[in-house]
Amino acid sequence: MDVPAIVTEDRLNPRFRISTQSAPAGGASEIAESDSALIDPATIPNAAVEDNALIGLGRTLKESGYRFTSITPASHARVNARRMEGPASLQDVFGWSRSFAPGEMAEDILMRLADAGELETSGPMFRSRVRFSTLGDQLFVHSAFPTEQADAVFFGPDTYRFARMVRRSLETMKCRPALRILDVGAGSGAGGLHAAAVAAHASPAVTLTDINRRALRFSRINAALNDVNGVTIIESDLLAKVDGRFDLIISNPPYLIDPLARLYRHGGGDFGFELSLNIVDQGIEHLAPGGRLVLYTGSTIVGGKDVFHEILSSRLAARNVRFDYEEIDPDVFGEELERAPYDRADRIAVVGVTIGVP
């Protein structure tokens, strides 16, 4: 069978427009509202056809009962090192990012992947440049393993822990109608779109921001794939191009020092939490009365002291806010302890921060 030429340029879908302007005060906009319906490819440019193909592929996977839980890159590499028995399954191709022969996938799946510009070839073998992972009843497209590209969009154990934290926070909130939710550095959009599902009874207006255009593309595709309407997508460095106030601001920013400076992994500063501090500073200013900021991030423990907690506590001391801090996992990314700057740390921990305003 003939496979369409692979498209390497990441174009923008005009029907899911990315705004480079500020969102309006209400936290929702017609600038970039997602539409759960598939678009007629006969009436639109190639970019929308590519997005449509990826949405269609995701829906085909959903209908097949496909499920996949993304694990850590180290564990993923160990599993992939095993010899694969038999023909490739959907999980092999779209979960484990394994190569496959053309005849191992149904023709409609292969054609959708090619039409989406996400099929690559290596000799006689094919490989998907995207993965699909499940979170509850939702399905999310993100970058294939390994996520080595500068603009890679990651989905893994942190995503699941972040989603649980968001869910717990929403369960303790009084969700008013048209709840305004902002996900800063949204990546695949999993946090904000999961929040929309949890708070569906409040008809939330969700805004997703990111500086990474590939992440913004996946966010709008995931909004359509999971039938979340009224989603505003903004290309923004943190909250720089966001106006208005929100009832809930959530964020799962990168929190490590990454030698490759990948957007999904590099948090800046001495130990990787500069972005987290900036999100707190900017986010508080965008909280509506009674609003809440939920931050899932990491901290470095040096000489028994939680460095991030000490700096954050000092910054918040003069502010009129409620502040809760929880260590979620005491030991993550242990391999980082072998190199600077973590070679002087005891451990790296995952922490959750919840800040409320009157």
C-alpha positions in Angstrom: 0.0 0.0 0.0 1.2 3.6 -0.7 1.9 5.6 2.4 1.6 9.5 2.1 4.8 11.4 2.4 5.8 12.2 6.0 5.2 15.7 7.1 7.8 17.0 9.4 6.7 20.6 9.9 4.4 21.2 12.9 1.7 23.4 11.4 -1.1 25.1 13.2 -4.7 24.1 12.8 -6.8 27.3 12.1 -9.9 25.7 13.7 -8.0 25.3 17.0 -6.3 28.7 16.9 -3.4 29.4 19.2 -3.7 32.8 20.6 -0.6 35.0 21.0 -2.8 37.6 22.7 -4.1 37.7 26.2 -7.1 35.8 27.3 -10.1 37.9 28.4 -10.9 38.5 32.1 -13.5 35.7 32.2 -10.9 33.1 31.6 -12.6 31.8 28.5 -12.5 32.9 24.9 -13.6 32.2 21.4 -10.0 32.7 20.3 -9.2 29.0 20.6 -12.3 27.1 21.5 -12.0 23.4 20.9 -14.6 21.6 18.9 -15.2 17.9 19.5 -16.6 17.3 16.0 -14.2 16.1 13.3 -13.6 18.7 10.6 -14.4 18.2 6.9 -10.9 17.7 5.3 -12.2 18.8 1.9 -12.7 22.4 3.1 -9.6 23.0 5.2 -5.8 23.3 4.8 -3.4 20.5 5.4 -2.7 21.5 9.1 -6.3 20.8 10.1 -6.2 17.5 8.1 -3.2 16.4 10.1 -4.9 17.3 13.4 -8.1 15.6 12.3 -6.2 12.4 11.4 -4.7 12.3 14.9 -8.1 12.9 16.5 -9.5 10.1 14.4 -6.7 7.8 15.3 -7.3 8.5 19.0 -11.0 7.8 18.7 -10.2 4.5 16.9 -8.0 3.5 19.7 -10.7 4.4 22.2 -13.3 2.4 20.4 -10.9 -0.6 20.4 -10.7 -0.5 24.2 -7.0 0.6 24.1 -5.5 1.4 27.4 -1.9 2.2 28.4 -0.2 3.5 31.5 3.0 5.4 30.9 5.9 4.5 33.2 9.3 6.1 33.9 11.7 6.3 31.0 14.2 4.0 32.9 11.5 1.4 33.3 10.2 1.8 29.8 13.8 1.2 28.4 14.0 -2.0 30.5 10.7 -3.3 29.1 11.6 -2.4 25.5 15.0 -4.3 25.9 13.0 -7.5 26.1 12.5 -9.5 23.0 9.0 -8.9 21.5 7.1 -12.0 20.8 4.6 -12.2 17.9 3.2 -9.3 15.8 3.0 -5.8 17.2 -0.1 -4.9 19.2 -1.7 -1.4 19.5 0.1 -1.1 22.9 3.4 -2.0 21.3 3.0 0.7 18.7 1.3 3.5 20.6 2.3 2.7 24.1 5.8 1.2 24.0 6.9 3.1 20.8 8.2 -0.1 19.2 8.9 -0.4 15.5 6.4 -2.5 13.4 6.0 -3.9 10.0 3.3 -2.4 7.7 1.2 -5.5 7.7 1.0 -5.6 11.5 -1.4 -2.6 11.7 -4.8 -2.2 10.2 -4.7 0.0 7.0 -7.0 2.7 8.5 -4.7 3.1 11.5 -1.6 3.3 9.3 -3.2 5.8 7.0 -4.4 8.0 9.9 -0.9 8.0 11.4 0.6 9.0 8.0 -2.0 11.7 7.4 -1.2 13.1 10.8 2.4 13.5 9.8 3.5 11.2 12.7 4.7 8.1 10.9 8.4 7.6 10.4 10.2 4.9 8.4 13.5 3.0 9.0 14.1 0.6 6.1 11.1 -1.8 5.9 9.9 -0.9 9.4 7.5 1.8 10.6 7.3 3.7 13.9 4.9 6.2 15.4 6.2 9.5 16.5 3.4 9.8 19.1 2.1 7.8 22.0 -1.3 7.5 23.6 -1.8 7.1 27.3 -4.9 6.7 29.4 -5.8 8.7 32.5 -9.1 7.4 34.0 -11.5 7.4 31.0 -9.5 9.9 29.1 -7.0 9.4 26.4 -4.0 11.7 25.7 -1.6 11.9 22.7 2.0 12.9 23.5 5.5 12.4 22.2 6.9 9.0 21.5 9.6 7.3 23.6 12.4 8.4 24.1 11.5 12.0 24.6 14.9 13.5 23.6 13.7 16.3 21.3 13.8 19.9 22.6 10.1 20.3 22.1 9.0 16.8 23.3 5.8 16.6 25.2 6.0 14.2 28.2 3.4 12.1 29.9 4.3 9.8 32.8 4.1 9.0 36.5 4.3 12.7 37.4 1.2 13.2 35.2 -0.8 10.7 37.2 0.3 12.0 40.6 -0.5 15.6 39.4 -3.9 14.5 38.3 -4.7 12.9 41.7 -3.6 16.1 43.4 -5.9 18.2 41.2 -8.8 15.8 41.8 -8.4 16.0 45.5 -8.3 19.7 45.4 -11.4 20.0 43.4 -13.2 17.6 45.7 -12.6 20.0 48.6 -13.5 23.1 46.6 -16.9 24.8 46.3 -17.2 24.7 42.5 -19.4 27.6 41.4 -21.0 27.5 37.9 -18.6 28.4 35.0 -15.6 27.6 37.2 -12.5 29.2 35.7 -9.5 26.8 35.5 -6.0 27.7 34.2 -3.3 25.1 33.5 0.1 26.8 33.3 2.7 25.0 31.2 0.0 22.5 30.2 2.0 20.2 28.0 -0.4 17.5 26.7 -3.2 19.4 28.5 -3.8 16.4 30.9 -4.0 18.4 34.1 -6.5 21.0 32.8 -8.6 18.5 30.8 -8.7 16.1 33.7 -9.8 18.9 35.9 -12.6 19.7 33.4 -13.8 16.1 33.6 -13.8 16.1 37.4 -15.6 19.4 37.6 -17.9 18.8 34.7 -20.9 19.5 36.9 -19.7 23.1 37.2 -19.4 23.7 33.4 -15.8 24.9 33.7 -14.0 27.2 31.4 -10.5 25.9 30.9 -7.5 27.8 29.7 -4.3 25.9 28.7 -1.0 27.8 28.3 2.4 26.7 27.1 5.5 28.1 25.4 5.9 24.9 23.3 3.9 24.9 20.1 4.0 21.1 19.9 2.5 21.0 23.4 -0.2 23.4 22.3 -1.0 21.2 19.3 -1.4 18.2 21.5 -3.5 20.1 24.0 -6.1 21.2 21.4 -6.1 17.6 19.9 -6.6 16.1 23.4 -9.4 18.6 24.1 -11.3 17.4 21.0 -10.4 13.7 21.6 -11.9 13.9 25.1 -14.9 16.0 24.1 -14.0 19.0 26.3 -15.5 22.1 24.8 -14.9 25.8 25.6 -11.1 25.3 25.9 -8.9 28.4 25.4 -5.3 27.7 24.3 -2.7 30.4 24.6 0.9 30.5 23.6 2.5 32.1 26.6 5.6 32.1 28.7 4.0 31.2 32.0 1.2 33.8 32.6 2.8 36.6 30.5 -0.1 36.7 28.0 -2.9 35.7 30.4 -5.3 38.3 31.7 -8.1 38.0 34.2 -8.6 35.9 37.4 -9.2 32.2 37.9 -10.9 30.1 40.6 -8.3 27.4 40.2 -4.8 27.6 38.8 -2.8 24.4 38.4 0.7 23.6 37.2 3.1 20.7 36.8 6.2 22.5 35.6 9.6 21.0 34.9 11.6 20.8 38.1 15.1 19.5 37.2 18.2 20.9 35.7 18.4 19.3 32.2 21.7 19.5 30.3 19.7 19.4 27.0 17.4 22.2 28.2 14.3 20.3 27.0 11.2 22.4 27.6 9.3 19.7 29.5 12.2 18.9 31.8 14.3 22.0 32.5 13.1 24.1 35.4 16.0 26.6 35.7 17.8 28.1 38.7 20.2 26.4 40.9 18.3 23.2 41.4 15.5 23.3 38.8 12.6 25.1 40.7 13.0 28.7 39.3 9.9 28.1 37.1 7.9 26.9 40.1 8.7 30.0 42.1 7.8 32.2 39.1 4.5 30.4 38.7 3.7 31.0 42.4 4.5 34.7 42.1 2.5 35.3 38.9 -0.3 32.9 39.8 -1.3 34.5 43.1 -1.9 37.7 41.2 -4.4 35.9 38.9 -6.4 34.2 41.6 -10.1 35.2 42.0 -11.3 35.9 45.6 -11.4 32.5 47.3 -9.3 31.1 44.5 -6.7 28.3 44.8 -3.3 27.6 43.2 -2.2 23.9 43.0 1.4 23.3 42.2 3.0 19.9 41.7 6.8 20.2 41.5 10.1 18.9 42.9 12.5 20.0 45.6 16.1 19.2 46.3 17.0 18.1 49.9 20.5 19.2 50.8 21.9 18.4 54.2 18.5 17.5 55.5 16.9 20.8 54.4 14.2 21.2 51.8 15.6 24.0 49.7 12.4 24.8 47.8 10.3 24.9 50.9 12.7 27.3 52.6 12.7 29.8 49.7 9.0 29.5 49.1 8.1 30.0 52.7 10.2 33.2 52.8 8.5 34.6 49.7 5.0 33.9 51.0 5.6 35.2 54.5 4.5 38.7 53.8 1.5 37.7 51.6 -2.1 37.3 52.8 -2.4 33.6 51.6 -3.0 30.2 53.1 -0.1 27.8 52.3 0.0 24.0 52.5 3.0 22.0 51.6 3.2 18.2 51.2 6.0 15.8 50.3 4.3 13.4 47.9 7.3 11.1 47.0 10.6 11.4 49.0 12.8 9.9 46.3 12.6 10.4 42.5 15.1 10.7 39.7 17.8 9.0 41.9 20.1 8.8 38.8 20.4 12.6 38.9 22.4 12.3 42.2 25.4 11.2 40.2 25.9 14.5 38.4 25.9 18.3 39.2 24.1 20.0 40.7 22.5 17.1 42.5 25.8 15.4 43.4 25.6 17.5 46.6 22.0 16.6 47.4 20.6 14.0 49.7 17.7 13.3 47.4 15.1 14.8 45.1 11.5 14.8 46.3 8.2 15.5 44.6 6.1 18.0 46.5 2.6 19.5 46.3 1.9 23.1 47.1 -1.6 24.5 47.6 -2.0 28.3 48.0 -5.4 29.9 48.7 -6.4 33.6 48.8 -9.2 35.2 50.8 
